[in-house]
Amino acid sequence: MTRTDIPLAARARALALGLMLAVTVAMAAQFLSGHYGVPVMLMAILLGMPLHFLAEDDRAGPGIDFAARTLLRAGVALLGLRVSLDMVAAIGWPFVALVAGSVAVVILGSVVLARRLGQDRAFGLLTGGSVAICGASAAMAIASVLPARDSAERDLSFTVITVTVMSTFAMIVYPMLAAGLGLDQHQTGLFLGATIHDVAQVVGAGYSVSEETGDIATVVKLIRVTLLAPVVLIAALVLRRAAPAGAARPPLLPGFVLVFLVLAAANSAHLVPLPVTDAASTLSRALLVAAVAAVGMKTALARMAQVGAAAIAMLLVQTAALATLIAVPLMLGLV
């Protein structure tokens, strides 16, 4: 009997326990984040990892798998309602081109660097995309189109944890760095939005400088989020061509990427009321937190140490490279 032959009620019962556990962990992470100011994605994955034994339980495992995959894709798709072409017009095409070029350089450089450091190309794509685009959300989306590997959950958990820690560090340090480089408030907003990994940390860093800086940084960050769709699409195309004959291939256009693009187009055409976009933004974040919690539950703590110090150094290099690619043109007045 295939999955589609199973009655809907039976499938719902099979998924209920695991989904409930993932949502519970996500709610705990949100509580800790709201009360202590720690990044919610980091809390979600750290709280989930000690519960790895639940993912191996036949009663909870299917629901946890569903949360890690389907909730993730739904959350990423809804991000489309947060972006529009109006954002591009507000920032200007020259800087948008700089951001897009920097994203491409970081990702391609990461794939090359990964092989030099003993990692596979998939790891380079995963970490490079998370640093260059939007942190944990990008890592989750890119991981969904990567080929099946024994180290998939370990690498994804490592990337989410490391990039979130680095993003939090950047939220504190980058405003001071921008001041030291002599950037004005407008340029500081461009720099923060184009270099800090996660959306929440961009908002925190930008509004710690000024309201103008926070507004600009948030818009630039959402433009980077827009690049998630083409990057995932290109990755899927490349992986399809590289897949061995007879092996399972990723879809030509992942469904959640198509929905992302449709929603972004609708938002650009001003077809979606503001209350709907606000509600979709809240739902998207909730779905992504639950998905990250599920990924944590699927990750064995003992395997995290196998990633190695070279992988941490790789993310540090990626982060420094992105900051340099953005800061130098701003300092020289080229954008």
C-alpha positions in Angstrom: 0.0 0.0 0.0 1.4 3.4 -1.0 1.2 6.5 1.1 -1.5 7.9 -1.1 -3.6 4.8 -0.5 -3.6 5.3 3.3 -6.9 7.0 4.4 -6.4 10.7 5.4 -7.6 10.1 8.9 -5.1 7.3 9.4 -2.3 9.5 8.0 -3.3 12.3 10.3 -3.1 10.0 13.4 0.3 8.7 12.3 1.7 12.2 12.1 -0.1 13.7 15.1 2.3 12.8 17.8 5.5 13.8 16.0 4.0 17.1 14.9 2.8 17.8 18.4 6.3 17.3 19.8 7.9 19.5 17.1 5.3 22.3 17.8 5.8 21.9 21.6 9.6 22.3 21.2 9.1 25.3 18.9 6.8 27.0 21.5 9.4 26.4 24.2 12.0 28.0 22.0 9.8 31.0 21.3 9.2 31.4 25.0 12.9 31.4 25.8 13.6 33.7 22.9 10.9 36.2 24.0 12.0 36.2 27.7 15.8 36.1 27.3 16.5 37.5 23.9 18.3 34.5 22.5 17.7 33.6 18.8 14.6 31.5 18.4 16.1 29.3 15.7 19.1 28.5 17.8 16.9 27.6 20.8 14.6 25.4 18.6 17.5 23.3 17.4 19.3 23.1 20.7 16.1 22.0 22.5 15.3 19.5 19.8 18.7 17.7 19.7 18.5 16.0 23.2 15.1 14.5 22.0 16.7 12.6 19.2 15.4 9.3 20.6 11.9 10.4 19.7 12.7 10.7 16.0 13.7 7.0 16.1 10.4 6.0 17.7 7.9 4.5 15.2 5.0 6.5 16.8 6.7 9.9 16.7 9.1 9.5 13.8 6.7 10.1 10.9 5.4 13.3 12.3 8.8 14.6 13.0 9.9 13.8 9.5 6.8 15.6 8.2 7.6 18.7 10.3 11.2 18.8 9.1 10.2 18.6 5.4 6.7 19.8 4.7 6.4 22.5 7.4 9.8 23.8 6.2 8.7 24.1 2.6 5.4 25.7 3.5 7.3 28.3 5.7 9.7 29.1 2.9 6.9 29.4 0.3 5.1 32.0 2.5 8.3 34.1 2.6 7.3 35.2 -0.9 4.7 37.5 0.6 7.4 39.4 2.3 9.2 40.6 -0.8 8.3 42.7 -3.8 9.8 44.7 -6.7 9.1 47.9 -4.8 11.9 46.9 -2.4 14.4 46.8 -5.4 13.3 50.2 -6.6 13.7 51.7 -3.1 17.3 50.5 -2.8 18.4 51.0 -6.4 19.6 48.5 -9.0 23.3 49.1 -8.6 23.3 47.9 -5.0 20.9 45.1 -5.7 23.4 43.9 -8.4 26.2 44.1 -5.9 24.2 42.0 -3.4 23.3 39.4 -6.1 26.9 39.3 -7.3 28.2 38.9 -3.8 25.8 36.0 -3.1 27.0 34.2 -6.3 30.6 34.7 -5.4 30.2 33.4 -1.8 28.2 30.3 -2.9 30.5 29.4 -5.8 33.6 30.1 -3.7 32.1 27.9 -0.9 31.7 25.0 -3.2 35.3 25.2 -4.3 36.6 25.8 -0.7 34.6 22.8 0.6 36.6 20.4 -1.6 39.9 21.9 -0.3 38.8 21.4 3.3 37.7 17.7 2.8 34.0 18.4 2.6 31.7 17.6 -0.3 30.2 20.1 -2.7 26.8 19.7 -1.1 28.2 21.0 2.2 29.7 24.0 0.4 26.4 24.8 -1.2 24.6 24.4 2.1 26.9 26.6 4.1 27.5 29.1 1.4 23.8 29.6 0.8 23.0 30.0 4.4 25.7 32.7 4.9 25.0 34.5 1.6 21.2 34.6 1.7 19.2 34.2 4.9 20.8 32.0 7.5 18.8 29.1 8.9 15.9 29.5 6.5 18.2 29.3 3.4 20.0 26.3 4.9 16.7 24.5 5.4 15.5 25.3 1.9 18.7 24.3 0.2 18.9 21.1 2.2 15.5 20.0 0.8 16.9 19.7 -2.7 20.3 18.2 -1.9 20.8 14.5 -2.6 20.3 12.0 0.2 23.5 11.6 2.3 24.3 9.9 5.6 25.5 13.2 7.0 22.5 15.3 5.8 20.9 15.9 9.2 24.2 16.4 10.9 25.4 18.9 8.4 22.1 20.8 8.4 22.1 21.1 12.2 25.7 22.2 12.3 25.0 24.9 9.7 21.9 26.2 11.5 23.6 26.3 14.8 26.9 27.9 13.6 25.3 30.4 11.2 22.9 31.5 13.9 25.7 32.1 16.5 27.6 34.0 13.9 24.6 36.1 13.0 24.1 37.0 16.6 27.7 38.0 16.9 27.4 40.1 13.8 24.3 41.8 15.2 26.5 43.1 18.0 29.7 43.8 16.2 28.7 45.0 12.7 27.1 48.3 13.8 30.4 49.2 15.5 32.4 48.0 12.5 30.3 50.2 10.2 30.9 53.2 12.4 34.7 52.4 12.4 34.6 52.3 8.6 33.1 55.7 8.5 29.8 54.7 6.9 26.8 57.0 7.3 23.4 55.8 8.5 22.1 55.0 5.0 25.3 53.1 4.1 25.2 51.3 7.5 21.7 50.1 6.7 22.9 48.8 3.3 25.9 47.1 4.9 23.9 45.4 7.8 21.1 44.2 5.5 23.5 42.8 3.0 25.9 40.9 5.4 24.1 39.7 8.5 22.8 36.2 8.1 19.3 36.1 9.7 16.4 38.5 9.4 15.8 38.9 13.1 19.5 39.9 13.7 19.4 42.3 10.8 16.4 44.0 12.4 18.1 44.1 15.8 21.3 45.5 14.4 19.7 48.1 12.2 17.3 49.6 14.7 20.0 49.7 17.3 21.6 52.4 15.1 18.6 54.4 14.0 15.1 54.1 12.6 16.4 55.0 9.1 19.2 52.4 9.3 16.7 49.7 10.5 14.3 50.4 7.7 17.0 50.2 5.0 18.6 47.1 6.5 15.3 45.3 6.6 14.5 46.0 3.0 18.0 44.9 1.8 17.7 41.7 3.8 14.3 40.9 2.3 15.9 41.5 -1.2 18.5 38.8 -0.2 15.6 36.5 0.8 14.2 36.9 -2.7 17.4 35.4 -4.1 16.6 32.1 -2.2 14.2 31.0 -5.0 16.6 31.3 -8.0 19.5 29.8 -5.9 17.4 26.7 -5.0 16.2 26.4 -8.6 19.7 26.6 -10.0 20.9 24.1 -7.4 18.1 21.7 -8.3 19.0 22.0 -12.0 22.7 21.4 -11.4 22.0 18.4 -9.1 19.7 16.9 -11.6 22.4 16.9 -14.3 25.0 15.6 -11.9 22.8 12.7 -10.6 24.0 9.3 -11.7 21.9 7.4 -14.2 18.9 5.7 -12.6 19.3 7.7 -9.3 16.5 9.8 -7.9 16.6 13.4 -9.1 15.3 16.5 -7.4 12.3 18.1 -9.1 13.1 20.5 -11.9 11.2 23.2 -10.1 10.5 22.4 -6.4 6.9 23.2 -5.6 7.6 25.4 -2.7 9.9 27.6 -4.9 7.1 28.0 -7.4 4.7 29.0 -4.7 7.3 31.5 -3.4 7.6 33.1 -6.8 3.9 33.3 -7.4 3.3 34.9 -4.0 6.2 37.3 -4.5 4.7 38.3 -7.9 1.2 38.8 -6.3 2.7 41.0 -3.6 4.7 43.0 -6.2 1.4 43.6 -8.0 -0.2 44.8 -4.8 -2.9 42.0 -4.9 -2.4 40.9 -1.3 -3.9 43.0 1.5 -1.5 44.1 4.3 -3.3 42.1 7.0 -2.8 38.9 4.9 0.9 39.6 4.4 1.4 40.2 8.1 -0.4 37.0 9.0 1.5 35.1 6.5 4.8 36.4 7.8 3.9 35.3 11.4 2.7 31.9 10.1 5.9 31.5 8.0 8.1 32.1 11.0 6.1 29.7 13.2 6.4 26.9 10.6 10.1 27.5 10.2 10.7 27.3 13.9 8.8 24.1 14.1 10.7 22.7 11.2 14.1 23.6 12.8 13.0 22.0 16.0 12.2 18.8 14.1 15.6 18.9 12.4 17.2 19.1 15.8 15.2 16.1 17.0 16.5 14.2 14.0 20.1 15.0 14.7 22.3 12.7 16.9 24.5 14.8 19.2 27.3 12.4 19.0 27.7 13.0 15.2 28.0 16.8 15.5 31.6 16.5 16.6 32.4 14.7 13.4 32.0 17.9 11.3 35.4 19.2 12.5 37.1 22.6 13.1 37.7 23.0 9.4 34.0 23.4 8.8 33.7 26.1 11.4 36.7 27.9 9.8 34.9 27.6 6.5 31.8 29.5 7.7 34.1 32.2 9.3 35.8 32.7 5.9 32.4 32.8 4.1 31.1 35.4 6.6 34.3 37.6 6.3 34.2 37.3 2.5 30.6 38.5 2.3 31.3 41.5 4.6 34.3 42.5 2.5 32.5 42.2 -0.8 29.9 44.6 0.5 31.9 47.0 2.6 34.7 47.8 0.1 32.4 49.2 -2.6 30.4 51.2 0.0 33.6 52.7 1.4 34.8 53.6 -2.1 31.5 55.2 -3.0 30.9 52.8 -5.9 27.2 52.1 -5.1 
